[in-house]
Amino acid sequence: MDRDEELLRGRVYGTEHDDPHPGPRPGRDYAELVGGPLDGLLLDITGWSARETAAGAALPTELGRFGAGGRATYAPAPGAPRRWEWAGDIA
């Protein structure tokens, strides 16, 4: 694992790199992103409806196949709604 990947581990998706507290915060709900370019990050899903969480998300990232402007798609794993598995990258 390179240094950039190591820095992403344990972070919440969308937090700034210089945030002194990039990890999960009390009272929030998170899904763990598994596989793909955002592997190991946590996605804050606080306030998402059951329908929204079931649909998963296409998350902007520069780390995926399409670089800047691309998105990594994640969806809840069967039987594990707080574990979101990578489904692929889209432009």
N, CA, C and O atoms as a GROMACS GRO file, in nm:
protein
  364
    1MET      N    1   0.085  -0.117   0.000
    1MET     CA    2   0.000   0.000   0.000
    1MET      C    3   0.090   0.124   0.000
    1MET      O    4   0.184   0.133   0.079
    2ASP      N    5   0.060   0.221  -0.092
    2ASP     CA    6   0.142   0.341  -0.094
    2ASP      C    7   0.092   0.443   0.008
    2ASP      O    8  -0.014   0.424   0.068
    3ARG      N    9   0.167   0.548   0.027
    3ARG     CA   10   0.137   0.649   0.130
    3ARG      C   11  -0.001   0.712   0.110
    3ARG      O   12  -0.073   0.733   0.208
    4ASP      N   13  -0.040   0.742  -0.014
    4ASP     CA   14  -0.171   0.801  -0.039
    4ASP      C   15  -0.283   0.710   0.007
    4ASP      O   16  -0.380   0.756   0.068
    5GLU      N   17  -0.271   0.580  -0.023
    5GLU     CA   18  -0.373   0.484   0.020
    5GLU      C   19  -0.377   0.476   0.172
    5GLU      O   20  -0.485   0.467   0.231
    6GLU      N   21  -0.262   0.480   0.235
    6GLU     CA   22  -0.256   0.472   0.380
    6GLU      C   23  -0.327   0.591   0.445
    6GLU      O   24  -0.395   0.576   0.546
    7LEU      N   25  -0.311   0.709   0.387
    7LEU     CA   26  -0.374   0.829   0.442
    7LEU      C   27  -0.526   0.822   0.433
    7LEU      O   28  -0.596   0.879   0.517
    8LEU      N   29  -0.578   0.753   0.331
    8LEU     CA   30  -0.723   0.745   0.314
    8LEU      C   31  -0.790   0.654   0.415
    8LEU      O   32  -0.908   0.672   0.445
    9ARG      N   33  -0.720   0.557   0.468
    9ARG     CA   34  -0.778   0.459   0.561
    9ARG      C   35  -0.831   0.528   0.687
    9ARG      O   36  -0.764   0.614   0.744
   10GLY      N   37  -0.950   0.489   0.730
   10GLY     CA   38  -1.008   0.542   0.852
   10GLY      C   39  -1.065   0.682   0.839
   10GLY      O   40  -1.109   0.740   0.938
   11ARG      N   41  -1.066   0.735   0.719
   11ARG     CA   42  -1.119   0.869   0.695
   11ARG      C   43  -1.265   0.860   0.650
   11ARG      O   44  -1.312   0.758   0.601
   12VAL      N   45  -1.333   0.970   0.669
   12VAL     CA   46  -1.469   0.982   0.618
   12VAL      C   47  -1.460   1.045   0.480
   12VAL      O   48  -1.393   1.147   0.461
   13TYR      N   49  -1.527   0.984   0.383
   13TYR     CA   50  -1.528   1.035   0.246
   13TYR      C   51  -1.573   1.181   0.248
   13TYR      O   52  -1.672   1.215   0.313
   14GLY      N   53  -1.500   1.265   0.178
   14GLY     CA   54  -1.537   1.406   0.167
   14GLY      C   55  -1.470   1.497   0.268
   14GLY      O   56  -1.480   1.619   0.255
   15THR      N   57  -1.402   1.443   0.369
   15THR     CA   58  -1.332   1.531   0.464
   15THR      C   59  -1.207   1.587   0.398
   15THR      O   60  -1.148   1.524   0.310
   16GLU      N   61  -1.169   1.703   0.440
   16GLU     CA   62  -1.049   1.768   0.387
   16GLU      C   63  -0.925   1.696   0.436
   16GLU      O   64  -0.923   1.641   0.546
   17HIS      N   65  -0.820   1.695   0.354
   17HIS     CA   66  -0.697   1.626   0.391
   17HIS      C   67  -0.630   1.687   0.514
   17HIS      O   68  -0.557   1.618   0.586
   18ASP      N   69  -0.654   1.815   0.538
   18ASP     CA   70  -0.593   1.879   0.655
   18ASP      C   71  -0.687   1.886   0.776
   18ASP      O   72  -0.656   1.952   0.875
   19ASP      N   73  -0.800   1.819   0.767
   19ASP     CA   74  -0.895   1.815   0.879
   19ASP      C   75  -0.828   1.743   0.996
   19ASP      O   76  -0.784   1.629   0.980
   20PRO      N   77  -0.819   1.807   1.113
   20PRO     CA   78  -0.754   1.742   1.226
   20PRO      C   79  -0.831   1.620   1.280
   20PRO      O   80  -0.776   1.540   1.354
   21HIS      N   81  -0.958   1.607   1.242
   21HIS     CA   82  -1.041   1.495   1.287
   21HIS      C   83  -1.115   1.434   1.167
   21HIS      O   84  -1.236   1.452   1.154
   22PRO      N   85  -1.042   1.363   1.080
   22PRO     CA   86  -1.103   1.311   0.958
   22PRO      C   87  -1.185   1.184   0.977
   22PRO      O   88  -1.244   1.133   0.881
   23GLY      N   89  -1.189   1.132   1.099
   23GLY     CA   90  -1.259   1.007   1.125
   23GLY      C   91  -1.406   1.028   1.156
   23GLY      O   92  -1.457   1.139   1.150
   24PRO      N   93  -1.472   0.918   1.190
   24PRO     CA   94  -1.616   0.924   1.220
   24PRO      C   95  -1.645   1.008   1.344
   24PRO      O   96  -1.564   1.017   1.436
   25ARG      N   97  -1.762   1.069   1.343
   25ARG     CA   98  -1.804   1.154   1.454
   25ARG      C   99  -1.921   1.087   1.527
   25ARG      O  100  -2.003   1.019   1.465
   26PRO      N  101  -1.929   1.107   1.657
   26PRO     CA  102  -2.040   1.048   1.734
   26PRO      C  103  -2.175   1.097   1.682
   26PRO      O  104  -2.189   1.212   1.638
   27GLY      N  105  -2.274   1.010   1.688
   27GLY     CA  106  -2.409   1.046   1.649
   27GLY      C  107  -2.435   1.045   1.500
   27GLY      O  108  -2.543   1.084   1.456
   28ARG      N  109  -2.338   1.001   1.420
   28ARG     CA  110  -2.354   0.994   1.276
   28ARG      C  111  -2.362   0.847   1.233
   28ARG      O  112  -2.313   0.759   1.303
   29ASP      N  113  -2.423   0.821   1.119
   29ASP     CA  114  -2.433   0.687   1.063
   29ASP      C  115  -2.341   0.676   0.942
   29ASP      O  116  -2.337   0.766   0.858
   30TYR      N  117  -2.266   0.566   0.935
   30TYR     CA  118  -2.168   0.549   0.827
   30TYR      C  119  -2.183   0.415   0.760
   30TYR      O  120  -2.225   0.316   0.821
   31ALA      N  121  -2.147   0.413   0.632
   31ALA     CA  122  -2.132   0.289   0.557
   31ALA      C  123  -1.984   0.276   0.524
   31ALA      O  124  -1.918   0.375   0.489
   32GLU      N  125  -1.931   0.155   0.537
   32GLU     CA  126  -1.791   0.130   0.502
   32GLU      C  127  -1.783   0.099   0.353
   32GLU      O  128  -1.854   0.012   0.304
   33LEU      N  129  -1.695   0.172   0.281
   33LEU     CA  130  -1.675   0.148   0.139
   33LEU      C  131  -1.571   0.039   0.122
   33LEU      O  132  -1.461   0.048   0.176
   34VAL      N  133  -1.606  -0.066   0.047
   34VAL     CA  134  -1.521  -0.184   0.035
   34VAL      C  135  -1.486  -0.206  -0.112
   34VAL      O  136  -1.574  -0.216  -0.197
   35GLY      N  137  -1.357  -0.214  -0.140
   35GLY     CA  138  -1.309  -0.237  -0.276
   35GLY      C  139  -1.303  -0.107  -0.354
   35GLY      O  140  -1.349  -0.003  -0.309
   36GLY      N  141  -1.244  -0.115  -0.472
   36GLY     CA  142  -1.236   0.001  -0.560
   36GLY      C  143  -1.148   0.112  -0.507
   36GLY      O  144  -1.073   0.092  -0.412
   37PRO      N  145  -1.156   0.229  -0.569
   37PRO     CA  146  -1.065   0.338  -0.535
   37PRO      C  147  -1.088   0.402  -0.398
   37PRO      O  148  -1.000   0.469  -0.346
   38LEU      N  149  -1.204   0.382  -0.340
   38LEU     CA  150  -1.236   0.444  -0.210
   38LEU      C  151  -1.236   0.343  -0.096
   38LEU      O  152  -1.290   0.370   0.011
   39ASP      N  153  -1.176   0.227  -0.121
   39ASP     CA  154  -1.172   0.120  -0.022
   39ASP      C  155  -1.120   0.170   0.112
   39ASP      O  156  -1.016   0.235   0.121
   40GLY      N  157  -1.194   0.137   0.217
   40GLY     CA  158  -1.152   0.172   0.352
   40GLY      C  159  -1.209   0.303   0.403
   40GLY      O  160  -1.201   0.330   0.523
   41LEU      N  161  -1.266   0.385   0.314
   41LEU     CA  162  -1.327   0.509   0.359
   41LEU      C  163  -1.465   0.482   0.417
   41LEU      O  164  -1.526   0.378   0.391
   42LEU      N  165  -1.513   0.575   0.495
   42LEU     CA  166  -1.648   0.569   0.550
   42LEU      C  167  -1.732   0.675   0.481
   42LEU      O  168  -1.686   0.787   0.460
   43LEU      N  169  -1.854   0.640   0.447
   43LEU     CA  170  -1.946   0.735   0.385
   43LEU      C  171  -2.052   0.773   0.487
   43LEU      O  172  -2.121   0.686   0.542
   44ASP      N  173  -2.065   0.903   0.514
   44ASP     CA  174  -2.165   0.951   0.608
   44ASP      C  175  -2.303   0.941   0.542
   44ASP      O  176  -2.332   1.013   0.446
   45ILE      N  177  -2.388   0.854   0.594
   45ILE     CA  178  -2.522   0.834   0.540
   45ILE      C  179  -2.629   0.881   0.639
   45ILE      O  180  -2.745   0.841   0.631
   46THR      N  181  -2.590   0.965   0.731
   46THR     CA  182  -2.684   1.019   0.830
   46THR      C  183  -2.797   1.091   0.757
   46THR      O  184  -2.772   1.177   0.672
   47GLY      N  185  -2.919   1.057   0.790
   47GLY     CA  186  -3.035   1.123   0.732
   47GLY      C  187  -3.080   1.067   0.598
   47GLY      O  188  -3.180   1.112   0.544
   48TRP      N  189  -3.008   0.969   0.544
   48TRP     CA  190  -3.050   0.908   0.418
   48TRP      C  191  -3.172   0.818   0.444
   48TRP      O  192  -3.179   0.752   0.548
   49SER      N  193  -3.265   0.818   0.352
   49SER     CA  194  -3.382   0.732   0.366
   49SER      C  195  -3.342   0.588   0.332
   49SER      O  196  -3.235   0.563   0.277
   50ALA      N  197  -3.430   0.494   0.366
   50ALA     CA  198  -3.405   0.353   0.334
   50ALA      C  199  -3.393   0.336   0.182
   50ALA      O  200  -3.311   0.257   0.135
   51ARG      N  201  -3.472   0.409   0.109
   51ARG     CA  202  -3.467   0.401  -0.038
   51ARG      C  203  -3.332   0.452  -0.090
   51ARG      O  204  -3.273   0.392  -0.179
   52GLU      N  205  -3.285   0.563  -0.035
   52GLU     CA  206  -3.156   0.619  -0.078
   52GLU      C  207  -3.040   0.524  -0.047
   52GLU      O  208  -2.952   0.503  -0.130
   53THR      N  209  -3.041   0.468   0.074
   53THR     CA  210  -2.932   0.378   0.109
   53THR      C  211  -2.937   0.250   0.026
   53THR      O  212  -2.832   0.196  -0.011
   54ALA      N  213  -3.056   0.200  -0.004
   54ALA     CA  214  -3.068   0.079  -0.085
   54ALA      C  215  -3.016   0.101  -0.227
   54ALA      O  216  -2.968   0.008  -0.291
   55ALA      N  217  -3.026   0.224  -0.276
   55ALA     CA  218  -2.981   0.256  -0.412
   55ALA      C  219  -2.830   0.267  -0.422
   55ALA      O  220  -2.774   0.254  -0.532
   56GLY      N  221  -2.762   0.290  -0.310
   56GLY     CA  222  -2.617   0.309  -0.316
   56GLY      C  223  -2.583   0.448  -0.364
   56GLY      O  224  -2.666   0.539  -0.357
   57ALA      N  225  -2.460   0.466  -0.414
   57ALA     CA  226  -2.417   0.600  -0.454
   57ALA      C  227  -2.308   0.594  -0.559
   57ALA      O  228  -2.230   0.499  -0.565
   58ALA      N  229  -2.304   0.697  -0.642
   58ALA     CA  230  -2.195   0.719  -0.737
   58ALA      C  231  -2.116   0.838  -0.683
   58ALA      O  232  -2.163   0.952  -0.688
   59LEU      N  233  -1.998   0.812  -0.632
   59LEU     CA  234  -1.922   0.912  -0.558
   59LEU      C  235  -1.809   0.970  -0.643
   59LEU      O  236  -1.727   0.896  -0.696
   60PRO      N  237  -1.804   1.102  -0.657
   60PRO     CA  238  -1.695   1.164  -0.732
   60PRO      C  239  -1.559   1.128  -0.672
   60PRO      O  240  -1.540   1.132  -0.550
   61THR      N  241  -1.465   1.093  -0.760
   61THR     CA  242  -1.329   1.064  -0.715
   61THR      C  243  -1.232   1.082  -0.830
   61THR      O  244  -1.265   1.054  -0.946
   62GLU      N  245  -1.113   1.126  -0.799
   62GLU     CA  246  -1.006   1.136  -0.899
   62GLU      C  247  -0.924   1.008  -0.902
   62GLU      O  248  -0.834   0.994  -0.985
   63LEU      N  249  -0.953   0.917  -0.812
   63LEU     CA  250  -0.872   0.796  -0.798
   63LEU      C  251  -0.917   0.680  -0.886
   63LEU      O  252  -0.846   0.580  -0.896
   64GLY      N  253  -1.033   0.691  -0.948
   64GLY     CA  254  -1.087   0.580  -1.026
   64GLY      C  255  -1.035   0.575  -1.168
   64GLY      O  256  -0.945   0.650  -1.207
   65ARG      N  257  -1.092   0.487  -1.244
   65ARG     CA  258  -1.052   0.460  -1.382
   65ARG      C  259  -1.057   0.584  -1.471
   65ARG      O  260  -0.975   0.598  -1.562
   66PHE      N  261  -1.151   0.675  -1.447
   66PHE     CA  262  -1.171   0.790  -1.534
   66PHE      C  263  -1.105   0.918  -1.483
   66PHE      O  264  -1.120   1.023  -1.544
   67GLY      N  265  -1.032   0.910  -1.371
   67GLY     CA  266  -0.963   1.028  -1.318
   67GLY      C  267  -1.060   1.137  -1.278
   67GLY      O  268  -1.174   1.110  -1.240
   68ALA      N  269  -1.012   1.261  -1.285
   68ALA     CA  270  -1.095   1.376  -1.247
   68ALA      C  271  -1.225   1.374  -1.326
   68ALA      O  272  -1.224   1.357  -1.448
   69GLY      N  273  -1.336   1.391  -1.257
   69GLY     CA  274  -1.466   1.389  -1.320
   69GLY      C  275  -1.532   1.252  -1.318
   69GLY      O  276  -1.650   1.239  -1.351
   70GLY      N  277  -1.457   1.149  -1.280
   70GLY     CA  278  -1.513   1.015  -1.272
   70GLY      C  279  -1.582   0.990  -1.140
   70GLY      O  280  -1.569   1.067  -1.044
   71ARG      N  281  -1.656   0.882  -1.135
   71ARG     CA  282  -1.727   0.843  -1.013
   71ARG      C  283  -1.706   0.694  -0.988
   71ARG      O  284  -1.695   0.614  -1.080
   72ALA      N  285  -1.700   0.660  -0.862
   72ALA     CA  286  -1.694   0.520  -0.819
   72ALA      C  287  -1.832   0.485  -0.765
   72ALA      O  288  -1.886   0.558  -0.681
   73THR      N  289  -1.889   0.375  -0.812
   73THR     CA  290  -2.022   0.336  -0.766
   73THR      C  291  -2.012   0.229  -0.658
   73THR      O  292  -1.934   0.134  -0.669
   74TYR      N  293  -2.093   0.247  -0.556
   74TYR     CA  294  -2.098   0.155  -0.442
   74TYR      C  295  -2.242   0.124  -0.409
   74TYR      O  296  -2.330   0.209  -0.423
   75ALA      N  297  -2.266   0.001  -0.364
   75ALA     CA  298  -2.401  -0.042  -0.326
   75ALA      C  299  -2.391  -0.131  -0.202
   75ALA      O  300  -2.292  -0.200  -0.182
   76PRO      N  301  -2.496  -0.129  -0.118
   76PRO     CA  302  -2.495  -0.213   0.002
   76PRO      C  303  -2.477  -0.360  -0.032
   76PRO      O  304  -2.535  -0.410  -0.128
   77ALA      N  305  -2.397  -0.428   0.047
   77ALA     CA  306  -2.376  -0.573   0.029
   77ALA      C  307  -2.502  -0.646   0.078
   77ALA      O  308  -2.563  -0.604   0.176
   78PRO      N  309  -2.539  -0.754   0.011
   78PRO     CA  310  -2.655  -0.832   0.057
   78PRO      C  311  -2.636  -0.877   0.202
   78PRO      O  312  -2.536  -0.939   0.236
   79GLY      N  313  -2.734  -0.846   0.284
   79GLY     CA  314  -2.730  -0.887   0.424
   79GLY      C  315  -2.639  -0.802   0.512
   79GLY      O  316  -2.628  -0.829   0.632
   80ALA      N  317  -2.575  -0.700   0.456
   80ALA     CA  318  -2.485  -0.614   0.534
   80ALA      C  319  -2.501  -0.469   0.488
   80ALA      O  320  -2.415  -0.417   0.417
   81PRO      N  321  -2.611  -0.403   0.526
   81PRO     CA  322  -2.642  -0.270   0.473
   81PRO      C  323  -2.541  -0.161   0.508
   81PRO      O  324  -2.542  -0.054   0.446
   82ARG      N  325  -2.455  -0.183   0.605
   82ARG     CA  326  -2.354  -0.083   0.640
   82ARG      C  327  -2.220  -0.112   0.572
   82ARG      O  328  -2.121  -0.043   0.597
   83ARG      N  329  -2.218  -0.212   0.487
   83ARG     CA  330  -2.097  -0.246   0.409
   83ARG      C  331  -2.132  -0.227   0.262
   83ARG      O  332  -2.211  -0.303   0.206
   84TRP      N  333  -2.075  -0.125   0.201
   84TRP     CA  334  -2.105  -0.094   0.062
   84TRP      C  335  -1.992  -0.140  -0.027
   84TRP      O  336  -1.877  -0.099  -0.009
   85GLU      N  337  -2.023  -0.225  -0.123
   85GLU     CA  338  -1.922  -0.283  -0.210
   85GLU      C  339  -1.913  -0.205  -0.341
   85GLU      O  340  -2.012  -0.154  -0.393
   86TRP      N  341  -1.791  -0.198  -0.391
   86TRP     CA  342  -1.763  -0.128  -0.517
   86TRP      C  343  -1.827  -0.206  -0.631
   86TRP      O  344  -1.814  -0.328  -0.640
   87ALA      N  345  -1.897  -0.132  -0.719
   87ALA     CA  346  -1.961  -0.194  -0.835
   87ALA      C  347  -1.894  -0.154  -0.966
   87ALA      O  348  -1.923  -0.212  -1.070
   88GLY      N  349  -1.803  -0.057  -0.962
   88GLY     CA  350  -1.732  -0.013  -1.082
   88GLY      C  351  -1.719   0.137  -1.088
   88GLY      O  352  -1.770   0.210  -1.002
   89ASP      N  353  -1.649   0.183  -1.191
   89ASP     CA  354  -1.628   0.326  -1.212
   89ASP      C  355  -1.709   0.370  -1.333
   89ASP      O  356  -1.727   0.294  -1.428
   90ILE      N  357  -1.757   0.495  -1.328
   90ILE     CA  358  -1.829   0.552  -1.442
   90ILE      C  359  -1.772   0.690  -1.469
   90ILE      O  360  -1.713   0.753  -1.382
   91ALA      N  361  -1.790   0.735  -1.592
   91ALA     CA  362  -1.741   0.868  -1.632
   91ALA      C  363  -1.839   0.974  -1.588
   91ALA      O  364  -1.816   1.093  -1.612
   0.00000   0.00000   0.00000
